[in-house]
Amino acid sequence: MKLGIIIGSVRQGRVSGNMATWVANAAKKYEGVEVEVIDLLEYKLPMFDEAISPQYNPDRKPEGEVKRWLDKLAEQDAYIIVTPEYNRSIPGALKNAIDLVAFEMAKKPVAIASHGSTEGAQAVAQLRGIVPAVQAVSTPVFVGLPYMDAQGMTADGTFEDAGGYRAGQLTAMLDDLVWYGGALATARK
């Protein structure tokens, strides 16, 4: 299973990259899972301004960075979105990136790893409504880090509770994602 871990923030000083490393390190331990971190910062995506929704435009021909983004998503079998909570929602850059999606994520599982003042719970709630709109499947288990834990995380993905309770949450989320990944891959055949 090809797993794309999407860093959903492009903000200076972000900690989502560190959290993505923590998630990726754990995911790499799963047999048969090939992990790739997909950083939105590496895609200079324009603001979504297409006249027709991507899913309803049979003549759509994405170009440049949008095509590169969509091609990268299409390569994956499953995703984990790592997102902070900004103003009780997800970052605008992440929402814009998802708005550009047509069918690249369809019938594939999406797990969510979040961080923020309430462990990013409101960002998770927002994504649970957005993900099905691109025909992807939001998996039930998520991992959330309180603001201070995320702030204390280092670039190599370690932090004070990296091996405790939070590691258990991460394992549960990854187990869930791998199960859904296998089930949906079988169903897509």
Residue frames as qw, qx, qy, qz and C-alpha x, y, z in Angstrom:
[[0.000, 0.889, 0.458, 0.000, 0.00, 0.00, 0.00],
 [0.393, 0.315, -0.013, 0.864, 1.35, 3.39, -1.00],
 [0.311, -0.775, -0.485, 0.259, 0.66, 5.83, 1.83],
 [0.282, 0.549, 0.041, 0.786, 0.84, 9.57, 1.26],
 [0.384, -0.614, -0.466, 0.509, 1.25, 11.63, 4.42],
 [0.211, 0.719, 0.269, 0.605, 0.07, 15.14, 3.56],
 [0.325, -0.307, -0.353, 0.822, 1.46, 18.06, 5.56],
 [0.083, 0.755, 0.612, 0.222, -1.52, 20.42, 5.58],
 [0.199, -0.923, -0.105, 0.311, 0.19, 23.64, 6.68],
 [0.647, 0.515, 0.042, 0.561, 2.45, 25.99, 4.74],
 [0.286, -0.948, -0.030, -0.138, 2.94, 28.42, 7.62],
 [0.359, 0.601, -0.536, 0.473, 6.36, 29.64, 8.71],
 [0.160, -0.388, 0.698, -0.581, 7.42, 27.96, 11.94],
 [0.831, -0.119, -0.213, -0.501, 4.85, 25.19, 11.54],
 [0.375, -0.400, 0.809, -0.211, 5.09, 22.03, 13.61],
 [0.879, 0.247, 0.143, -0.381, 2.97, 19.89, 11.28],
 [0.617, 0.570, -0.542, -0.009, 6.15, 18.71, 9.51],
 [0.057, -0.420, 0.820, -0.385, 7.53, 17.39, 12.78],
 [0.687, 0.026, 0.525, -0.502, 4.26, 15.60, 13.49],
 [0.822, 0.455, -0.184, -0.289, 4.28, 14.15, 9.96],
 [0.348, 0.533, -0.756, 0.150, 7.75, 12.74, 10.64],
 [0.381, -0.211, 0.759, -0.484, 6.48, 11.10, 13.85],
 [0.809, 0.268, 0.266, -0.450, 3.56, 9.58, 11.92],
 [0.683, 0.576, -0.422, -0.153, 5.79, 8.49, 9.00],
 [0.048, 0.493, -0.834, 0.242, 8.31, 6.83, 11.33],
 [0.557, -0.023, 0.705, -0.439, 5.54, 4.72, 12.85],
 [0.792, 0.448, 0.073, -0.408, 3.91, 3.93, 9.48],
 [0.433, 0.624, -0.640, -0.114, 7.20, 2.69, 8.03],
 [0.264, -0.310, 0.875, -0.264, 7.15, -0.17, 10.56],
 [0.766, 0.249, 0.408, -0.431, 4.10, -1.70, 8.89],
 [0.436, -0.089, 0.796, 0.410, 4.83, -4.49, 6.45],
 [0.334, 0.489, 0.714, 0.375, 3.74, -3.69, 2.92],
 [0.027, 0.946, 0.286, -0.153, 3.33, 0.05, 3.57],
 [0.561, 0.217, 0.140, 0.786, 5.41, 2.39, 1.42],
 [0.177, -0.830, -0.351, 0.395, 5.43, 5.88, 2.96],
 [0.402, 0.363, 0.192, 0.818, 5.82, 9.19, 1.16],
 [0.126, -0.640, -0.374, 0.659, 5.53, 12.57, 2.85],
 [0.273, 0.596, 0.472, 0.589, 3.71, 15.05, 0.62],
 [0.267, -0.463, -0.290, 0.794, 4.40, 18.61, 1.74],
 [0.278, 0.849, 0.448, 0.035, 1.97, 21.26, 0.51],
 [0.204, -0.845, 0.180, 0.460, 4.80, 23.76, 0.86],
 [0.398, -0.250, 0.685, 0.557, 6.45, 22.08, -2.15],
 [0.257, 0.523, 0.715, 0.386, 3.44, 22.78, -4.35],
 [0.006, 0.231, 0.050, -0.972, 2.74, 26.35, -5.40],
 [0.127, 0.498, 0.843, 0.159, -0.96, 25.79, -5.91],
 [0.097, -0.259, -0.165, -0.947, -3.08, 28.62, -7.25],
 [0.394, 0.147, 0.545, -0.725, -6.31, 29.53, -5.49],
 [0.272, 0.335, 0.886, 0.170, -9.11, 27.36, -6.81],
 [0.251, 0.480, 0.066, -0.838, -11.00, 29.50, -9.32],
 [0.062, 0.058, 0.864, 0.496, -12.24, 27.04, -11.93],
 [0.445, -0.043, -0.162, -0.880, -15.67, 27.77, -13.40],
 [0.852, -0.124, -0.340, -0.378, -16.84, 24.18, -12.92],
 [0.698, -0.521, 0.462, -0.166, -16.25, 21.82, -10.02],
 [0.037, 0.511, -0.826, -0.235, -13.43, 19.39, -10.94],
 [0.384, 0.073, 0.913, -0.122, -15.74, 16.38, -10.51],
 [0.508, 0.635, 0.522, -0.257, -18.26, 17.78, -12.99],
 [0.263, 0.814, -0.289, -0.429, -15.89, 19.01, -15.67],
 [0.918, 0.138, 0.348, 0.132, -15.27, 16.29, -18.28],
 [0.602, 0.725, -0.018, 0.334, -13.09, 18.69, -20.29],
 [0.418, -0.878, 0.230, 0.046, -10.78, 19.59, -17.39],
 [0.826, 0.358, -0.196, 0.388, -7.06, 19.54, -18.27],
 [0.506, -0.841, 0.065, 0.179, -5.01, 20.48, -15.19],
 [0.647, 0.606, -0.211, 0.411, -1.57, 21.90, -15.85],
 [0.144, 0.676, -0.430, 0.581, 1.57, 22.88, -13.97],
 [0.064, -0.287, 0.752, -0.590, 1.53, 22.63, -10.19],
 [0.731, -0.012, 0.246, -0.636, -2.09, 21.54, -10.08],
 [0.868, 0.272, -0.369, -0.191, -1.36, 18.58, -12.39],
 [0.383, 0.398, -0.742, 0.380, 1.75, 17.70, -10.37],
 [0.367, -0.216, 0.585, -0.690, -0.32, 17.78, -7.13],
 [0.837, 0.103, 0.087, -0.530, -3.11, 15.66, -8.59],
 [0.746, 0.369, -0.554, -0.019, -0.69, 13.16, -10.13],
 [0.122, 0.358, -0.777, 0.503, 1.02, 12.74, -6.74],
 [0.585, -0.088, 0.462, -0.661, -2.33, 12.11, -5.05],
 [0.857, 0.249, -0.196, -0.406, -3.37, 9.62, -7.73],
 [0.488, 0.424, -0.750, 0.141, -0.22, 7.53, -7.07],
 [0.169, -0.271, 0.748, -0.582, -1.27, 6.84, -3.47],
 [0.424, -0.269, -0.841, -0.202, -3.53, 4.09, -2.13],
 [0.476, -0.713, -0.495, 0.143, -4.20, 5.79, 1.20],
 [0.197, 0.644, -0.121, 0.729, -3.55, 9.09, 2.95],
 [0.457, -0.597, -0.476, 0.456, -2.94, 10.62, 6.33],
 [0.125, 0.794, 0.093, 0.587, -3.60, 14.32, 6.54],
 [0.530, -0.342, -0.405, 0.662, -1.51, 16.00, 9.24],
 [0.039, 0.698, 0.276, 0.659, -3.12, 19.30, 10.08],
 [0.125, -0.088, -0.506, 0.849, -3.09, 22.02, 12.69],
 [0.015, -0.762, -0.647, 0.006, -6.29, 23.65, 13.81],
 [0.187, 0.038, 0.032, 0.981, -6.47, 27.29, 12.73],
 [0.348, 0.006, 0.069, -0.935, -9.42, 29.36, 13.93],
 [0.630, 0.086, 0.625, -0.453, -11.45, 26.22, 14.65],
 [0.828, 0.512, 0.058, -0.222, -10.90, 24.78, 11.20],
 [0.844, 0.026, 0.275, 0.459, -8.20, 23.58, 8.80],
 [0.243, -0.494, 0.258, 0.794, -5.61, 25.80, 7.12],
 [0.530, 0.682, 0.048, -0.502, -6.78, 27.58, 3.97],
 [0.189, 0.564, -0.727, -0.344, -3.91, 26.05, 1.97],
 [0.225, -0.011, 0.973, -0.054, -5.15, 22.55, 2.81],
 [0.488, 0.546, 0.538, -0.418, -8.76, 23.37, 1.92],
 [0.397, 0.721, -0.276, -0.497, -7.62, 24.90, -1.37],
 [0.023, 0.392, -0.891, -0.228, -5.52, 21.81, -2.19],
 [0.332, 0.226, 0.900, -0.171, -8.51, 19.55, -1.56],
 [0.463, 0.653, 0.250, -0.545, -10.81, 21.80, -3.62],
 [0.272, 0.611, -0.567, -0.482, -8.57, 21.09, -6.64],
 [0.249, -0.130, 0.959, 0.030, -9.16, 17.32, -6.37],
 [0.645, 0.090, -0.366, -0.664, -11.50, 15.54, -8.79],
 [0.950, -0.121, -0.132, -0.256, -11.32, 11.72, -8.46],
 [0.434, 0.550, -0.656, 0.279, -7.69, 11.18, -7.45],
 [0.141, -0.279, 0.766, -0.561, -8.64, 10.25, -3.86],
 [0.746, -0.073, -0.135, -0.648, -11.90, 8.45, -4.68],
 [0.952, -0.142, -0.203, -0.179, -12.61, 5.24, -2.78],
 [0.614, 0.273, -0.526, 0.521, -9.36, 5.53, -0.85],
 [0.571, -0.680, -0.421, 0.187, -9.01, 5.87, 2.94],
 [0.190, 0.662, -0.202, 0.696, -7.95, 9.07, 4.68],
 [0.612, -0.516, -0.472, 0.369, -6.80, 9.13, 8.30],
 [0.018, 0.880, -0.003, 0.475, -6.34, 12.37, 10.19],
 [0.646, -0.282, -0.355, 0.614, -3.58, 13.43, 12.58],
 [0.000, -0.853, -0.185, -0.488, -4.16, 16.83, 14.12],
 [0.504, -0.225, -0.431, 0.714, -2.77, 19.23, 16.67],
 [0.079, -0.585, -0.146, -0.794, -4.05, 22.32, 18.40],
 [0.242, -0.372, 0.456, -0.772, -5.56, 23.71, 21.55],
 [0.784, -0.076, 0.381, -0.483, -8.17, 20.92, 21.69],
 [0.586, -0.153, 0.759, 0.238, -5.95, 18.35, 19.98],
 [0.100, 0.207, -0.586, -0.777, -7.14, 19.76, 16.66],
 [0.298, 0.329, 0.875, -0.193, -10.59, 18.24, 17.19],
 [0.406, 0.706, 0.257, -0.520, -12.39, 20.96, 15.26],
 [0.211, 0.570, -0.615, -0.502, -10.03, 20.56, 12.31],
 [0.140, -0.008, 0.987, 0.078, -10.81, 16.84, 12.39],
 [0.370, 0.540, 0.646, -0.393, -14.54, 17.60, 12.41],
 [0.355, 0.712, -0.157, -0.585, -14.13, 19.89, 9.40],
 [0.114, 0.416, -0.824, -0.368, -12.13, 17.28, 7.47],
 [0.303, 0.176, 0.926, -0.140, -14.72, 14.59, 8.23],
 [0.462, 0.681, 0.392, -0.411, -17.17, 16.70, 6.23],
 [0.259, 0.759, -0.379, -0.461, -14.75, 17.63, 3.44],
 [0.225, -0.344, 0.883, 0.225, -13.09, 14.26, 2.71],
 [0.500, 0.345, 0.793, -0.049, -16.28, 12.49, 1.50],
 [0.402, 0.797, 0.097, -0.440, -16.88, 15.35, -0.95],
 [0.265, 0.646, -0.636, -0.329, -13.89, 14.11, -2.97],
 [0.910, 0.057, -0.274, -0.305, -15.30, 10.57, -2.65],
 [0.363, 0.357, -0.777, 0.370, -12.61, 9.47, -0.18],
 [0.730, -0.482, -0.470, -0.118, -13.34, 7.55, 3.02],
 [0.125, -0.688, 0.449, -0.557, -12.52, 9.16, 6.35],
 [0.605, -0.063, -0.772, 0.183, -11.36, 6.46, 8.76],
 [0.538, -0.741, -0.352, -0.195, -12.88, 6.51, 12.27],
 [0.712, -0.548, -0.112, 0.424, -9.73, 6.64, 14.42],
 [0.348, 0.828, -0.117, 0.423, -7.61, 9.79, 14.53],
 [0.663, -0.293, -0.316, 0.613, -4.68, 10.97, 16.60],
 [0.012, 0.909, 0.115, 0.401, -4.67, 14.42, 18.12],
 [0.603, -0.061, -0.371, 0.704, -1.94, 16.25, 19.99],
 [0.213, -0.898, -0.291, 0.251, -2.49, 19.09, 22.41],
 [0.297, 0.934, -0.099, 0.171, -0.83, 22.35, 21.41],
 [0.333, -0.809, 0.482, -0.036, 2.01, 22.03, 23.92],
 [0.815, -0.115, 0.544, 0.167, 2.92, 18.46, 22.90],
 [0.685, 0.636, 0.249, 0.253, 3.05, 19.51, 19.25],
 [0.071, 0.965, -0.209, 0.142, 5.15, 22.56, 20.11],
 [0.515, -0.655, 0.553, 0.014, 7.64, 20.33, 21.94],
 [0.920, 0.220, 0.308, 0.100, 8.06, 17.94, 19.02],
 [0.281, -0.620, 0.483, 0.550, 11.43, 17.90, 17.29],
 [0.472, 0.548, -0.431, -0.540, 12.23, 17.60, 13.57],
 [0.200, 0.225, -0.947, -0.108, 12.95, 13.88, 14.00],
 [0.621, -0.306, -0.511, -0.510, 9.40, 13.35, 15.34],
 [0.521, -0.226, -0.719, 0.400, 10.20, 12.89, 19.01],
 [0.274, -0.601, 0.076, -0.747, 8.54, 14.57, 21.97],
 [0.274, -0.387, 0.679, -0.560, 7.94, 13.92, 25.66],
 [0.707, 0.049, 0.557, -0.433, 5.03, 11.47, 25.23],
 [0.474, 0.467, -0.570, -0.481, 6.13, 10.00, 21.90],
 [0.324, 0.146, -0.934, -0.026, 6.20, 6.48, 23.35],
 [0.175, 0.113, 0.767, -0.607, 3.25, 6.65, 25.73],
 [0.423, 0.516, 0.609, -0.430, -0.45, 7.28, 25.37],
 [0.401, 0.702, -0.169, -0.564, -0.04, 9.19, 22.11],
 [0.070, 0.369, -0.871, -0.316, 1.88, 6.29, 20.57],
 [0.294, 0.245, 0.907, -0.178, -1.08, 4.06, 21.37],
 [0.437, 0.682, 0.266, -0.522, -3.40, 6.49, 19.59],
 [0.251, 0.640, -0.533, -0.493, -1.07, 6.55, 16.60],
 [0.107, -0.136, 0.977, 0.127, -0.93, 2.75, 16.44],
 [0.390, 0.459, 0.729, -0.325, -4.72, 2.52, 16.60],
 [0.402, 0.734, -0.028, -0.547, -5.04, 5.08, 13.77],
 [0.167, 0.526, -0.739, -0.387, -2.49, 3.26, 11.59],
 [0.258, 0.069, 0.962, -0.057, -4.07, -0.15, 12.26],
 [0.437, 0.615, 0.485, -0.443, -7.42, 1.32, 11.23],
 [0.332, 0.731, -0.294, -0.519, -5.97, 2.90, 8.08],
 [0.007, -0.343, 0.901, 0.266, -4.20, -0.30, 7.00],
 [0.358, 0.296, 0.867, -0.181, -7.44, -2.28, 7.44],
 [0.440, 0.736, 0.266, -0.440, -9.45, 0.24, 5.41],
 [0.145, 0.662, -0.556, -0.482, -6.66, 0.45, 2.85],
 [0.143, -0.119, 0.966, 0.179, -6.81, -3.31, 2.25],
 [0.365, 0.486, 0.747, -0.271, -10.60, -3.47, 2.22],
 [0.367, 0.787, 0.075, -0.491, -10.99, -0.55, -0.19],
 [0.045, 0.529, -0.713, -0.458, -8.21, -1.78, -2.49],
 [0.247, 0.120, 0.959, 0.069, -10.04, -5.10, -2.79],
 [0.348, 0.661, 0.569, -0.345, -13.33, -3.34, -3.45],
 [0.214, 0.750, -0.225, -0.584, -11.77, -1.09, -6.15],
 [0.206, -0.256, 0.855, 0.401, -10.68, -4.14, -8.20]]
